[in-house]
């Protein structure tokens, strides 16, 4: 019997197949940036959020992407109803009655 060996060329590099994966989006970095009692300057971002889980209060405005930011210098105050306020450091600034009471109760 005649045994012949047939030689075939083998690829020495594996071909790359295509994939449907491999994409990812950048993170949004949402969440609370300044907590209650921390100091806020004008323009400081207090909360980055989706929707209006937290709502702007005294000294706070809301951006078009629902970001809450400070418009005055002061201390960040969170209420249980979801409102976020900035209590100004200056004594002579007009503020709501409940914020005056809160300030008197938490004076240190």
N, C-alpha and C positions, 0 to 999 in steps of 0.2 A: 504494500500500500504506500502510495506516495503522499506524504504529509507536507503540504506547502503552507507556509505562514504568510498570511496576507498582512501587509503593513499599511495602516491607515494613519493619516495625520490627525492628531488630537489637538484641540485648542489648548493653549497654555494660559489663556486668560478667560475667566468666566464672563460671559456677556451680561450686561446690566439690563435687568428688566425694568419696566416702568411701574410706578406706584401711584395710587390715588391719594395717598396720605402725604405728609411732609409739609403741611401748612399750619401756621398757628398765628393767632392775633396777639397784639401787644396787650399787657394787662392794663386795667382801668384805674387801679390804685384808689378804689373807693373806700369810704369809711370816715370815722371821726378823726379830724386832724388836730383840733384843739378841744380838750376836755373841760368840764366844769371847773371853774376856779382859775383856769390858765389865762394869761394876758393875751389880748388880741389888739393888733394895730389895724388901722384902716386898710382894707383890701386883703386882710388875712383870711385864708380859706378856713372855715370852721368845720364844714362837713361836705364831702363829695358823695352824692347819692343818686340812685335811680328812682325817679318818682319823688313825691313829697312826703316821705315818712316823717321827716322833721320839717317844721314850718318856721319861717322867719318871724322874729319878734322885734323888740325894741333894739335899735342899733344894728340890725342885721337885714341884709337884702338877699334876694334869690337870683341866681344867674339863669341863663336860658337852658342850661343842662341840669337845673335843679340844685346847683352848688350853692350852699349858704356861705356868705362872706360878711365880714365886719365892715361897717362904714364909720366906726368911731373907735377911739382907744378906750379900753376898759377890760373888765373881767367877764369871761364867758359864764352864762347862767343857763342851765337846762331846767325846763318845767316838766312836770309829769304828763301834761297834755301834749307834749311833742314840740312845744315852742322853744326856740333858742334865742337868747338875748345877749346883748353886750351891755353890762352895767358900767357907765363911764366912771373914771376915777375922780373927775372933778366934782366937787360938792355942789356948785351952783348951777349944774345942768338940770333942766326940767326933765323929770322922768315920771312914769306912771306911778300911781299910788301904791299898787302891790309891790313894785320894785323898791320904793322907798321903805316899805315895811320889811321886805326881804333883807334889804341892806342893813336896817336897824337890828334885825334879829340875828344876822350873821356877821355883825361888826366884830373885828378882831384887832 
